[in-house]
Amino acid sequence: MGNRQAQQEILLLKGNSFTARQYHNRNENGKPDNLSPEEQLEEACWNGLIQELIPEVYEHPDTDKPLYLWQIRESNSFLELDLSEELPEVKDNYFSIDPYAFMKEKLMS
């Protein structure tokens, strides 16, 4: 059996003090972007915010390979971040922390 790559999901809930922070971005003209708080948070995640604020998410004792942010999905109440060592494999919804994914799986079984 081959080695499996590390994959990780992170859910960032909206409507709390963490997501209400102002993550100021400036456009090419040096003026602040007019983005919603959720859009600012998503942009900050793409720019490495999670690795700065929660570095333990990127520490894996089993492997020395770094995790990369591959995808951000937005729902009504959270942002789901998908991290992986390489191009992510298809996720098994049964083991997902995304409530929309695992509840659908649970209802079908």
C-alpha positions in Angstrom: 0.0 0.0 0.0 1.4 3.4 -1.0 1.8 6.4 1.2 -1.2 8.7 1.4 -0.7 12.4 1.1 -1.7 14.8 3.9 -4.9 16.6 3.3 -6.6 19.0 5.7 -9.8 21.0 5.8 -10.3 24.2 7.8 -13.6 25.9 8.4 -13.6 29.6 9.2 -16.9 30.6 10.6 -18.4 33.9 9.4 -19.9 36.5 11.7 -17.4 36.3 14.6 -14.6 38.6 15.7 -11.9 36.8 13.6 -13.8 37.3 10.4 -14.9 40.8 11.3 -11.3 42.1 11.4 -10.2 44.4 8.7 -7.7 42.8 6.3 -6.8 45.9 4.3 -5.7 45.2 0.7 -4.6 47.9 -1.7 -5.1 47.7 -5.4 -2.5 48.6 -8.0 -3.2 52.3 -7.6 -2.4 52.2 -3.8 -6.1 52.8 -2.9 -7.9 50.4 -0.5 -10.0 47.8 -2.2 -13.8 48.0 -1.5 -14.3 44.3 -0.6 -16.8 42.8 1.8 -15.4 41.4 5.1 -15.8 37.8 3.7 -14.0 38.8 0.5 -11.2 40.4 2.5 -10.9 37.3 4.6 -10.7 35.1 1.5 -8.1 37.3 -0.1 -6.1 37.3 3.1 -6.2 33.5 3.2 -4.8 33.3 -0.3 -2.1 35.7 0.8 -0.9 33.4 3.7 -3.0 34.7 6.6 -3.8 31.2 8.0 -0.2 30.1 8.0 0.7 33.3 10.0 -2.2 33.1 12.5 -2.4 29.3 12.9 1.0 27.9 12.1 0.3 24.6 13.9 -2.1 23.7 11.0 0.9 23.4 8.7 3.0 21.2 11.1 2.8 17.5 10.4 5.1 15.2 12.3 4.6 12.3 9.9 5.9 14.2 6.9 8.3 17.1 6.1 6.3 18.2 3.1 4.6 21.6 3.3 0.8 22.0 2.9 -0.5 24.3 0.2 -3.9 26.0 0.0 -5.6 24.6 -3.1 -9.2 25.8 -2.8 -11.5 28.0 -0.8 -15.2 27.3 -0.9 -17.8 29.8 0.5 -21.0 28.8 2.1 -23.6 30.9 3.9 -21.9 30.5 7.3 -18.3 29.6 6.7 -15.3 29.5 4.4 -13.9 26.0 3.8 -10.1 25.9 3.1 -8.7 22.8 1.4 -4.9 22.2 2.1 -2.8 19.4 0.7 0.8 18.4 0.0 0.1 18.0 -3.7 -2.9 18.3 -6.0 -5.7 17.0 -3.6 -7.2 13.6 -4.1 -11.0 13.3 -4.2 -12.3 13.9 -0.7 -14.4 11.2 1.0 -17.4 13.2 2.2 -18.0 10.7 5.1 -14.8 12.0 6.7 -15.2 15.7 5.8 -15.8 18.4 8.4 -18.0 20.3 5.9 -21.5 19.8 7.4 -23.1 20.0 3.9 -20.9 17.2 2.7 -21.0 14.7 5.6 -24.7 15.3 6.3 -25.6 14.4 2.8 -23.4 11.3 3.1 -25.0 10.4 6.4 -28.5 10.8 5.1 -27.8 8.6 2.1 -26.3 5.7 4.2 
